[in-house]
Amino acid sequence: VQLQIVEYMRSFLMAKVAWNHISALPIISGAFGLFRRDFAIRIGGFSVGSVGEDYDFTVKLHKYIYDSKVDYKIKYVPTAICWTQVPEKWSVLRNQRIRWHIGALQTFFHFQNLTFDIKYRRISFLILPFSILTDIIGPLSEFLGYILLPLFWYLEVVNGNLVLSYFLLVICYNILITSVAIAIDGLLLKGLDKVKYLLSLFLISLLENFGYRQICLYWKLKGFLRLKKGKISWGKMERVKFDK
C-alpha cells in the first residue's frame, strides 16, 4: 500500500499540477472527478467498452471544447480532500494495473487520428504524443533496456561504468521527484503529520526502484498483449474493511 501511496503522491502533487499549469490535464481520475452533468451528456457520456473510462472521458471533453469553442475549463485542484482504497493484494493490484494500461492504450487508439492535428493543439501536440512515449514506447524501450544493456556490457559493446552511472542517475531522479512530492504533502498540505510515516515513505521511494517498478512494467506489457488479443475485462476489485 505504501508503494502505491508514493505513486499517487507523484501523480497528484507533481504531474497533475504540471499538466494543469499548461491547461492540458489528460485525465481526471475516476475516484476524484466532478463534472457538469450537461457537458457529460453532450459528449455522449462514457465510451462503451472502455476500461479506462476516466481518461477517455477527459480527452472527449477536451475535444468537445475545441470543436464547440465553449467556455468550459478542465482544472485540477491539488488541495481537495478525497479518499480512495487501493488494492491490498498483489493479485488485485495486478488486475488494476493491467486494466489501467489497457485503458490508456484504448484511449490513445480512440483519438490517434487527432495526433498533430493543428485544430486540437494541446490534445494533438501534448496529450497524445505523451501517451505514445509513456504507454507505447516507454514500456517497450525499458523492457529492451533490461535485456540489451547487460548484454552489451558483457560483450563490451558499451562501457560498464557508463551503463551503471545512467542507471543510478535514473533512480536518483525518481527518488528526487518522489521526495519532493512527499515533502509537499507532509510540509505544505499537512496531509501527513507523523514523522515516522514520512520517513518510511522516503525509504519506500528508494526501494520501489528494485522489484516493484519491474513488476509494474511486466503488468503493462501484459496489458498490451491482452489488448492485442482482445481480452479486455475490468477484473475483480476487492475492498478491505477499515477498522476504527
Secondary structure, 3 states (H helix, E strand, C coil): CHHHHHHHHHHHHHHHHHHHHCCCCCCCCHHHCCCCHHHHHHCCCCCCCCCCHHHHHHHHHHHHHHHHCCCCCCCCCCCCCCCCCCCCCHHHHHHHHHHHHHHHHHHHHHHHHHCCCHHHCHHHHHHHHHHHHHHHHHHHHHHHHHHHHHHHHHCCCCCHHHHHHHHHHHHHHHHHHHHHHHHHHHHHCCCCCCHHHHHHHHHHHHHCCCCHHHHHHHHHHHHHHHHHHCCCCCCCCCCCCCCC
